[in-house]
Amino acid sequence: MVTATHAFATLGLAAPLVAAVDALGYEEPTPIQREAIPVLLSGRDLLGQAATGTGKTAAFALPMLDRLASERAPRGADARGLVLVPTRELAMQVAEAVHKYSRGVGLAVVALYGGASMDDQIRALKRGADVIVATPGRALDHMRRTTLRLGALRILVLDEADEMLDMGFADDLETIIKATPAVRQTALFSATMPARIASIAGRHLTNPARITVAREHTAAGAAPRVRQAAYIVSRNQKAAALGRVLEFERPKSAIVFCRTRIEVDALTEALASHGYRAQALHGGMMQRQRDRVMQLFRDGRADLLVATDVAARGLDIAHLSHVINYDVPSAAEDYLHRIGRTGRIGREGVAITLAEPREERLLRNIERFIRQRIEIVAVPTAADLRLKRLDTTRAALRSRLIDARDAREANAHHLDEVRVVVDALAQEFDVKDIAAAAVRMAHDVSARSATPSSPGSIPLPRARV
């Protein structure tokens, strides 16, 4: 297999950066990295279309660091590299990634975003920064204070440009770009390419290379990276269906998407009242509340994040196993953004949608857009859930028996005390009956401990949208 060192070295990156990605465990460049890195290393502008989760951060960060490291300059308040992103969460994520890549080349990275201490950010800027990762609003705040100066900027990156426009940053972007030198390298990345993105590119990019990397589609007969399924249920049955789906799937961590803040709050409260470790995330919350929720989720102290689309933009959660659409998104692009939160590079994921009968048309539109089939499946029945629990019990018992066998081979006696009980019962009952009764007891205990509440019993308020 091609090693990370050799694969990234062929793209023209400097040895310290190749060593950095090798140390991080990168095995092979993604398509956007293979195409974008050589272009950016050549100094040419770039217009890239790539969906969330395709490896865009490394695609622009590595060549940026390579170029800035080769053009060594005194570190000061004038930034030489600027990355603009739509959200605070994405700013933190990108800044962390750039910092990890930069360890071998000794460049300083500072993140600027709202909700954090302005004084701390000013002190960091005064110490000097080679690369700034910022949200547009906070970047403008620092520019007005003259704590951020862009006169020496060499490289500008607009990441998730369509999201920034959707969130109302168009004027802020124009103001920031006008403050940069006319001669600079610019890279613009967007998941979609509407006319307004093309307009920005036409005004601010010079003869850009155009790269389009579609989401990877599953080859015939191959297992999909993101398993997609939909349950057709009436509105008043959605809560019950969600309860059964959660018990059947048993996600390690999941985002449940809702259309409105009211629905997010109602669903979170209902899930929490039935024993699920659920937390709400929406635009009506204070930033400190959102930070606390995200920390709980990242620490594993919450299993379910119930969120609106706006609140979830820019989030990168490494351990996310499931995305559940409590409502079918009205735009196919939104569906693509949602399911992009799971099944990230090299990982498997599951995307589940609860659709009302009248929303099947929306599902067909989504299928045409993503060019993938969304399987329509039946909501798990009580019998399905019993079989699922039995499978779980069987797997647990098999694991215990294997451990016991291995222990015996190592001259241990982990089951000897229990064998006394079995031998005594065998004087009165058939051994198979004893085993079946033991399995039933283990199964009943497992069922009680594994499920916060009985399936289908979540009585949610009906929030009309």
C-alpha positions as CSV (number, residue, x, y, z in Angstrom):
1,M,0.0,0.0,0.0
2,V,1.2,3.6,-0.7
3,T,2.4,5.1,2.5
4,A,1.2,8.5,3.6
5,T,4.8,9.9,3.3
6,H,5.2,8.8,-0.3
7,A,1.7,9.8,-1.3
8,F,1.8,13.3,0.0
9,A,5.4,13.8,-1.0
10,T,4.4,13.3,-4.6
11,L,2.2,16.4,-4.4
12,G,5.2,18.6,-3.9
13,L,4.9,19.4,-0.2
14,A,7.9,20.2,1.9
15,A,9.3,17.3,4.0
16,P,8.3,18.7,7.4
17,L,4.6,19.0,6.2
18,V,4.7,15.5,4.8
19,A,6.1,14.2,8.1
20,A,3.3,16.1,9.9
21,V,0.5,14.4,8.0
22,D,2.3,11.1,8.3
23,A,2.4,11.5,12.1
24,L,-1.4,12.3,12.1
25,G,-2.1,9.0,10.4
26,Y,-3.1,10.2,6.9
27,E,-2.7,7.2,4.6
28,E,-3.5,8.8,1.2
29,P,-4.6,12.1,-0.1
30,T,-8.3,12.5,-0.8
31,P,-9.4,13.5,-4.4
32,I,-9.7,17.2,-3.4
33,Q,-6.3,17.1,-1.8
34,R,-4.7,15.4,-4.8
35,E,-6.1,18.0,-7.2
36,A,-5.9,21.2,-5.1
37,I,-2.5,21.0,-3.4
38,P,-0.4,21.1,-6.6
39,V,-2.4,24.0,-8.0
40,L,-2.1,26.0,-4.8
41,L,1.6,25.2,-4.5
42,S,2.1,26.7,-8.0
43,G,0.6,30.0,-6.7
44,R,-2.5,29.9,-8.9
45,D,-5.9,31.0,-7.7
46,L,-8.4,28.1,-7.1
47,L,-12.2,27.8,-7.3
48,G,-13.1,24.4,-5.7
49,Q,-16.4,22.7,-5.4
50,A,-16.4,20.0,-2.7
51,A,-18.8,18.7,-0.2
52,T,-18.4,18.6,3.6
53,G,-16.1,15.8,4.7
54,T,-14.0,15.6,1.6
55,G,-10.8,16.8,3.2
56,K,-10.8,20.5,2.2
57,T,-9.0,21.8,5.2
58,A,-5.8,19.9,4.4
59,A,-6.2,20.8,0.7
60,F,-5.8,24.5,1.4
61,A,-3.9,24.5,4.7
62,L,-0.9,22.4,3.6
63,P,0.0,24.4,0.5
64,M,-0.6,27.6,2.4
65,L,1.8,26.6,5.2
66,D,4.3,25.3,2.6
67,R,4.4,28.7,0.8
68,L,4.5,30.8,3.9
69,A,7.3,28.7,5.4
70,S,9.3,29.1,2.3
71,E,8.9,32.9,2.3
72,R,10.1,33.4,5.8
73,A,9.2,36.8,7.1
74,P,9.3,38.5,10.5
75,R,6.3,37.6,12.6
76,G,4.1,40.6,13.3
77,A,0.6,41.9,13.5
78,D,0.2,41.8,9.7
79,A,-1.2,38.4,8.8
80,R,0.2,36.6,5.8
81,G,-2.5,33.9,5.5
82,L,-6.2,34.4,6.2
83,V,-8.9,31.7,6.2
84,L,-12.5,32.9,6.5
85,V,-15.1,30.4,7.7
86,P,-18.9,30.7,8.4
87,T,-19.1,29.6,12.1
88,R,-17.3,29.7,15.4
89,E,-17.2,25.9,15.5
90,L,-15.6,25.6,12.1
91,A,-13.1,28.3,13.0
92,M,-11.9,26.3,16.0
93,Q,-11.8,23.1,14.0
94,V,-9.8,24.6,11.1
95,A,-7.4,26.4,13.4
96,E,-6.7,23.2,15.3
97,A,-6.0,21.3,12.1
98,V,-3.7,24.1,10.7
99,H,-1.9,24.2,14.1
100,K,-1.2,20.4,13.9
101,Y,0.0,20.7,10.3
102,S,2.3,23.6,11.2
103,R,4.3,22.0,14.0
104,G,7.1,21.1,11.7
105,V,7.4,24.5,10.1
106,G,7.1,26.7,13.1
107,L,4.3,29.0,11.9
108,A,1.8,30.5,14.4
109,V,-1.9,30.2,14.0
110,V,-4.6,32.3,15.7
111,A,-8.3,31.8,15.6
112,L,-10.7,34.8,15.8
113,Y,-14.4,34.2,16.4
114,G,-17.3,35.7,18.4
115,G,-18.2,34.6,21.9
116,A,-14.6,34.5,23.0
117,S,-12.5,37.1,24.8
118,M,-11.5,40.0,22.6
119,D,-8.6,40.8,24.9
120,D,-7.2,37.3,24.7
121,Q,-7.4,37.5,20.9
122,I,-5.7,40.9,20.8
123,R,-2.9,39.6,23.0
124,A,-2.5,36.6,20.6
125,L,-2.3,38.9,17.6
126,K,0.2,41.2,19.3
127,R,2.5,38.1,19.8
128,G,2.3,37.6,16.1
129,A,0.4,35.3,13.8
130,D,1.3,33.9,10.4
131,V,-2.1,32.4,9.7
132,I,-5.5,33.7,10.9
133,V,-8.6,31.6,10.9
134,A,-11.6,33.8,11.4
135,T,-15.3,34.3,11.1
136,P,-16.2,37.4,9.0
137,G,-17.8,39.3,11.8
138,R,-14.9,38.9,14.3
139,A,-12.4,39.6,11.6
140,L,-14.1,42.9,10.9
141,D,-14.2,43.8,14.6
142,H,-10.4,43.4,14.8
143,M,-9.9,45.3,11.5
144,R,-11.8,48.2,12.9
145,R,-9.6,48.1,16.0
146,T,-6.5,47.9,13.8
147,T,-5.5,44.8,15.8
148,L,-5.8,42.8,12.5
149,R,-4.0,44.3,9.5
150,L,-4.2,42.6,6.0
151,G,-1.7,44.8,4.1
152,A,0.9,42.0,3.9
153,L,-1.6,39.2,3.1
154,R,-0.2,36.6,0.7
155,I,-3.0,34.0,0.7
156,L,-6.7,34.3,1.2
157,V,-9.0,31.3,1.6
158,L,-12.8,31.5,1.6
159,D,-14.0,28.1,3.0
160,E,-17.7,27.0,2.7
161,A,-18.4,30.3,0.9
162,D,-22.0,29.3,0.2
163,E,-22.6,28.9,3.9
164,M,-21.2,32.3,4.6
165,L,-23.5,33.9,2.0
166,D,-26.5,31.9,3.4
167,M,-25.7,33.3,6.8
168,G,-25.7,36.9,5.6
169,F,-21.9,37.6,5.4
170,A,-21.9,38.9,1.8
171,D,-21.2,42.5,2.7
172,D,-18.6,41.6,5.4
173,L,-16.7,39.4,2.9
174,E,-16.6,42.3,0.3
175,T,-15.3,44.7,3.0
176,I,-12.6,42.2,4.1
177,I,-11.5,41.3,0.6
178,K,-11.2,45.0,-0.4
179,A,-8.7,45.5,2.5
180,T,-6.4,42.8,1.2
181,P,-3.6,43.5,-1.4
182,A,-4.6,43.3,-5.1
183,V,-1.8,40.9,-5.7
184,R,-2.5,37.8,-3.6
185,Q,-3.4,34.2,-4.0
186,T,-7.1,33.4,-3.4
187,A,-8.8,30.0,-3.0
188,L,-12.6,29.7,-2.8
189,F,-14.3,26.5,-1.7
190,S,-18.0,25.9,-1.8
191,A,-20.2,22.8,-1.6
192,T,-22.5,24.3,-4.2
193,M,-21.9,26.8,-7.0
194,P,-24.9,29.2,-7.3
195,A,-24.7,32.3,-9.4
196,R,-23.7,34.5,-6.5
197,I,-20.6,32.3,-5.8
198,A,-19.6,32.6,-9.4
199,S,-20.0,36.4,-9.1
200,I,-17.6,36.6,-6.2
201,A,-15.1,34.4,-8.0
202,G,-15.4,36.5,-11.1
203,R,-14.6,39.7,-9.1
204,H,-11.9,38.4,-6.7
205,L,-10.1,35.5,-8.3
206,T,-7.6,35.8,-11.2
207,N,-7.8,33.1,-13.8
208,P,-8.6,30.4,-11.2
209,A,-8.1,26.7,-11.7
210,R,-11.5,25.0,-11.4
211,I,-11.8,21.8,-9.5
212,T,-15.0,19.9,-8.8
213,V,-14.9,16.8,-6.5
214,A,-18.3,15.1,-6.2
215,R,-19.1,13.0,-3.2
216,E,-18.0,9.5,-3.6
217,H,-20.7,7.2,-4.9
218,T,-21.0,3.6,-4.0
219,A,-19.8,1.2,-6.7
220,A,-22.3,-1.6,-7.7
221,G,-22.3,-4.3,-5.0
222,A,-20.1,-2.3,-2.6
223,A,-21.1,-1.5,0.9
224,P,-22.1,2.2,1.2
225,R,-20.0,4.5,3.5
226,V,-23.3,6.1,4.7
227,R,-26.2,3.7,4.9
228,Q,-29.3,5.7,4.0
229,A,-32.8,4.7,5.0
230,A,-36.2,6.3,5.4
231,Y,-39.3,5.4,7.5
232,I,-42.7,6.5,6.2
233,V,-44.8,7.5,9.2
234,S,-47.6,9.8,10.0
235,R,-46.8,13.0,11.9
236,N,-48.5,11.8,15.1
237,Q,-46.5,8.6,15.0
238,K,-43.1,10.2,14.5
239,A,-42.2,10.2,18.2
240,A,-43.0,6.5,18.6
241,A,-41.1,5.7,15.4
242,L,-38.1,7.7,16.7
243,G,-38.1,5.7,20.0
244,R,-38.1,2.4,18.2
245,V,-35.4,3.5,15.7
246,L,-33.2,4.6,18.5
247,E,-33.6,1.3,20.3
248,F,-33.0,-0.7,17.2
249,E,-30.0,1.3,15.9
250,R,-28.5,2.0,19.3
251,P,-26.3,4.9,18.0
252,K,-23.1,5.6,19.8
253,S,-23.7,9.3,19.1
254,A,-26.2,11.0,16.8
255,I,-27.5,14.3,15.6
256,V,-31.3,14.5,15.3
257,F,-32.2,17.4,12.9
258,C,-35.5,19.3,13.3
259,R,-36.8,22.3,11.3
260,T,-37.6,24.7,14.2
261,R,-36.3,25.7,17.6
262,I,-39.6,24.9,19.2
263,E,-39.5,21.3,17.8
264,V,-35.8,21.0,19.0
265,D,-36.7,22.0,22.5
266,A,-39.8,19.8,22.7
267,L,-38.1,16.8,21.3
268,T,-35.0,17.2,23.6
269,E,-37.2,17.5,26.7
270,A,-39.2,14.4,25.7
271,L,-36.1,12.3,25.0
272,A,-34.4,13.4,28.2
273,S,-37.5,12.6,30.3
274,H,-37.4,9.1,28.9
275,G,-33.8,8.5,29.9
276,Y,-31.9,9.5,26.8
277,R,-28.8,11.7,27.2
278,A,-30.1,14.4,24.8
279,Q,-29.0,18.0,24.4
280,A,-30.6,20.8,22.3
281,L,-28.6,23.1,20.0
282,H,-30.3,26.0,18.1
283,G,-29.7,29.6,17.2
284,G,-31.9,30.9,20.0
285,M,-29.3,29.8,22.6
286,M,-26.6,31.9,24.1
287,Q,-23.1,31.1,22.9
288,R,-22.0,29.9,26.3
289,Q,-24.9,27.5,26.3
290,R,-24.0,26.2,22.9
291,D,-20.4,25.8,24.0
292,R,-21.4,23.8,27.0
293,V,-23.6,21.5,24.9
294,M,-20.9,20.8,22.4
295,Q,-18.4,20.0,25.2
296,L,-20.9,17.6,26.7
297,F,-21.3,15.9,23.4
298,R,-17.6,15.7,22.6
299,D,-16.9,14.4,26.0
300,G,-19.4,11.6,25.6
301,R,-21.7,12.9,28.3
302,A,-24.5,13.3,25.8
303,D,-25.4,10.8,23.2
304,L,-28.0,12.7,21.2
305,L,-27.7,16.2,19.8
306,V,-31.0,17.6,18.7
307,A,-30.4,20.6,16.4
308,T,-31.5,22.9,13.7
309,D,-29.6,23.2,10.5
310,V,-28.3,26.7,11.3
311,A,-26.9,25.6,14.7
312,A,-25.2,22.5,13.3
313,R,-23.4,24.3,10.4
314,G,-19.6,23.9,10.6
315,L,-19.7,21.3,13.4
316,D,-17.1,18.6,13.1
317,I,-17.7,15.7,15.5
318,A,-15.3,12.9,15.0
319,H,-17.3,10.1,16.7
320,L,-20.7,10.8,15.1
321,S,-22.3,7.5,14.1
322,H,-25.8,8.5,13.0
323,V,-27.7,11.4,11.5
324,I,-31.5,11.3,11.9
325,N,-33.7,13.6,10.0
326,Y,-36.8,14.1,12.2
327,D,-38.2,16.2,9.4
328,V,-37.3,15.8,5.7
329,P,-35.3,18.9,4.6
330,S,-37.1,20.9,1.9
331,A,-33.9,21.4,-0.1
332,A,-31.9,18.4,-1.3
333,E,-28.7,20.4,-0.6
334,D,-29.6,20.6,3.0
335,Y,-30.0,16.8,3.1
336,L,-26.5,16.4,1.7
337,H,-25.1,18.8,4.3
338,R,-26.8,16.9,7.1
339,I,-25.7,13.4,6.1
340,G,-22.2,14.8,5.5
341,R,-21.8,15.0,9.3
342,T,-21.5,11.2,9.5
343,G,-19.5,8.8,7.3
344,R,-16.5,11.1,7.2
345,I,-13.3,10.0,5.5
346,G,-12.6,6.4,6.3
347,R,-15.5,5.9,8.6
348,E,-18.9,4.3,8.3
349,G,-22.1,6.2,9.1
350,V,-25.9,5.9,9.1
351,A,-28.4,8.5,7.8
352,I,-32.1,7.9,8.8
353,T,-35.1,10.0,7.7
354,L,-38.6,10.0,9.2
355,A,-40.9,11.1,6.4
356,E,-44.6,11.7,6.3
357,P,-46.5,10.0,3.4
358,R,-46.9,13.4,1.7
359,E,-43.1,13.9,1.8
360,E,-42.2,10.9,-0.4
361,R,-41.9,13.3,-3.3
362,L,-39.2,15.2,-1.4
363,L,-37.3,11.9,-0.9
364,R,-37.5,11.3,-4.7
365,N,-36.1,14.8,-5.3
366,I,-33.2,14.1,-2.9
367,E,-32.4,10.8,-4.6
368,R,-32.2,12.5,-7.9
369,F,-29.9,15.2,-6.5
370,I,-27.5,12.8,-4.7
371,R,-27.8,10.1,-7.3
372,Q,-28.2,7.5,-4.6
373,R,-31.1,5.3,-3.5
374,I,-32.6,5.9,-0.1
375,E,-34.1,2.6,1.1
376,I,-37.7,2.7,2.4
377,V,-37.9,0.4,5.4
378,A,-40.6,-0.5,7.9
379,V,-40.5,0.9,11.4
380,P,-39.1,-1.8,13.7
381,T,-41.9,-3.8,15.3
382,A,-41.9,-5.1,18.9
383,A,-40.9,-8.5,17.5
384,D,-38.0,-6.9,15.6
385,L,-36.8,-5.3,18.8
386,R,-37.0,-8.6,20.7
387,L,-34.9,-10.3,18.1
388,K,-32.5,-7.4,18.1
389,R,-32.1,-7.8,21.9
390,L,-31.7,-11.5,21.6
391,D,-28.9,-11.0,19.0
392,T,-27.2,-8.6,21.4
393,T,-27.5,-11.1,24.2
394,R,-26.2,-13.9,22.0
395,A,-23.2,-11.8,21.0
396,A,-22.5,-11.0,24.6
397,L,-22.7,-14.6,25.7
398,R,-20.5,-15.8,22.9
399,S,-17.9,-13.3,23.9
400,R,-18.1,-14.5,27.5
401,L,-17.8,-18.1,26.4
402,I,-14.8,-17.3,24.2
403,D,-13.1,-15.5,27.1
404,A,-13.8,-18.4,29.4
405,R,-12.4,-20.9,26.9
406,D,-9.2,-18.8,26.6
407,A,-9.0,-18.5,30.3
408,R,-9.2,-22.3,30.7
409,E,-6.4,-22.7,28.2
410,A,-4.4,-20.4,30.4
411,N,-5.1,-22.6,33.4
412,A,-7.6,-20.2,34.9
413,H,-10.9,-21.1,36.4
414,H,-13.3,-18.1,35.7
415,L,-16.5,-20.3,35.4
416,D,-15.7,-22.9,38.1
417,E,-18.0,-21.3,40.7
418,V,-20.9,-21.1,38.3
419,R,-20.4,-24.7,37.1
420,V,-21.3,-25.9,40.6
421,V,-24.7,-24.3,40.1
422,V,-25.2,-25.8,36.7
423,D,-24.1,-29.3,37.9
424,A,-26.7,-29.0,40.8
425,L,-29.5,-28.0,38.5
426,A,-28.6,-30.7,36.0
427,Q,-29.6,-33.3,38.5
428,E,-33.2,-32.1,38.2
429,F,-33.5,-30.4,34.7
430,D,-32.3,-30.8,31.2
431,V,-29.1,-28.9,30.4
432,K,-30.6,-27.2,27.4
433,D,-33.5,-25.9,29.5
434,I,-31.0,-24.6,32.1
435,A,-29.1,-22.8,29.3
436,A,-32.3,-21.4,27.8
437,A,-33.5,-20.1,31.2
438,A,-30.1,-18.4,31.8
439,V,-30.2,-16.8,28.4
440,R,-33.7,-15.5,29.1
441,M,-32.5,-14.0,32.4
442,A,-29.5,-12.4,30.7
443,H,-31.7,-11.1,27.9
444,D,-34.2,-9.6,30.3
445,V,-31.5,-7.8,32.3
446,S,-29.9,-6.6,29.0
447,A,-33.2,-5.3,27.7
448,R,-34.0,-3.4,30.9
449,S,-30.5,-1.8,31.1
450,A,-30.0,-1.0,27.4
451,T,-33.2,0.9,26.7
452,P,-34.0,4.2,28.5
453,S,-37.8,3.5,28.1
454,S,-40.1,1.2,26.5
455,P,-40.1,1.4,22.6
456,G,-42.5,3.9,21.1
457,S,-43.5,5.6,24.3
458,I,-42.1,9.1,23.8
459,P,-45.2,11.4,23.9
460,L,-44.0,14.5,22.0
461,P,-45.8,17.7,21.7
462,R,-46.8,18.2,18.1
463,A,-45.0,21.3,16.9
464,R,-46.5,22.4,13.6
465,V,-44.1,23.8,10.9
